[in-house]
Amino acid sequence: MKATPRMYAESLIEFSKSAKREDVQSAVARLASYYVRRGKSRILDAIARELVAQLHKRDGVYTVTVLSAHSLVEADIRFIEQTAAKLHGGRPEAAITVDTSLIAGAVITIGDTMIDSSLKSRINQLKNALIPNVS
């Protein structure tokens, strides 16, 4: 059976529970060296992403994706994270992307929930209400 990045990540997490820090560092270094010597270092990125995802899941960390019409100041980002924590618990981390096509407002996604308060969306809703689709 071929080992997947998820399997490596789960094994490293399990190993780290009972091993000394130096032993974990040594194991990670040997794993990295193994793949680099074989010219397959790209799998290390996948293992690292999976490791971070597994640790975030374990620790209750999740991403709040924010698509904003304008860049946000730190206070706005903290407010979004605090509000998400109140609604969903855990430890949210905001991932901010600026999209000027939104005109104003933002689209916030937490898991399967999307809140679209962009002006672009409001204009489209108004347009669809005033000019119904002709079949």
Buried (B, 14 or more C-beta within 10 A) or exposed (E): EEEEBBEBBBEBBEEBEEBEEEEBEEBBEEBBEEBEEEEEEEBBEBBBEBBEBBBBEEEEBBBBBBBBBBEBEEEBBEEBBEBBBEEBEEEBEBEBEEBEEBBEBBBBBBEEEEEBEBEBBBEEEEEEEEEEEEE
